[in-house]
Amino acid sequence: MHSTILHTLLSHLVELTSERDQIELEKLLTQTLFDLISLESRDHDQPSVSIYHAVDIEKQIFPIVALSQEAEEANLPSSLKNNLANCFKSGECLSYTPNGKVFTHLYPLKSAAHQPIAIVAITSEIEDPQQQISIRMLLQMFQNFTWLNHDNERDTLTGLLNRKSFEQRISKVLAHISNTSKRKDDTICHTYFLAIFDIDHFKHVNDTFGHLIGDEVLLLFSQLMTQTFRDTDMLFRFGGEEFIGVFQCTLASDIETVLERFRVKISNFKFPQIGKVTASAGYTLISADEISSKLIDRADTALYFAKNNGRNRNCYYDQLITDGLLQENTKESDVEFF
């Protein structure tokens, strides 16, 4: 029995440590914990393992990552919601028995800054102190790995994904688009876009106010990005004052609204010691069987057009081509401006 548990656990750990995407990591963690508890428990015990994130603690809105997507945050018992809120606020493990028979344990997952970012909820009919120790050790291993992963994939100044992680992330998006395009029976299709953002006249900021203030602008800019866009949107600092976003939209028209909202937010924000700063963006549709370098070239071309036509605007590469404002050379993949 012990060798079976050990083999299963090690197999899961090998799979988990080969993953980099946070959502996939959490799915693997729920499966690992479920199998660990199931193998150590009685045959009739049916444990459940879920991971909750806090969108709004006061309103008790907790999106869920679970083995089964049947559970929805809207259907969570009030006792669970209250305890999740308390666990997020305290950052400490909590245990309770909602019906006097089933044990529910809540374990906070913390960021590298030791702030709770998610709660692992495990429900089981068995209260096993040794099992609790095993679970805590496994969760600590998971946190250590995600912290190392975070340090390796994140930009030191802004905390956004760095350039090194871009290729791996965009390759997954392209593979997903390619696979989805082959499933003709799918009723829900999502459209993906890649956008490049550039702070207007950033060299002037550095030359006038110094690089320390310039770094503060970059940090605030990145914070406004994370506040404006969704957790599922992939945001990268690509270098200097240039940032990249990869966005999934239900409707193709949504991307214009999303980017315009961010442009307005930046232009209305008062940066300390500087005042107003604007940004320009160029974006393009991501299609199946693309390569990342071509996507960047197209978005960068649209960004260049925005910079040369007034700045503080968003330009859609594909629309510029349609409107005849750009002409694409399909043989050389070059673009001419009119």
PyMOL commands that set and color helices and strands:
alter all, ss='L'
color gray80, all
select helices_A, chain A and resi 2-16+22-40+73-75+78-90+129-153+163-182+202-209+211-228+254-268+292-307+317-322
alter helices_A, ss='H'
color red, helices_A
select strands_A, chain A and resi 48-52+64-66+94-96+103-110+116-124+191-199+234-239+242-249+270-271+275-276+279-286+314-316+326-329+334-337
alter strands_A, ss='S'
color yellow, strands_A
deselect
rebuild
show_as cartoon
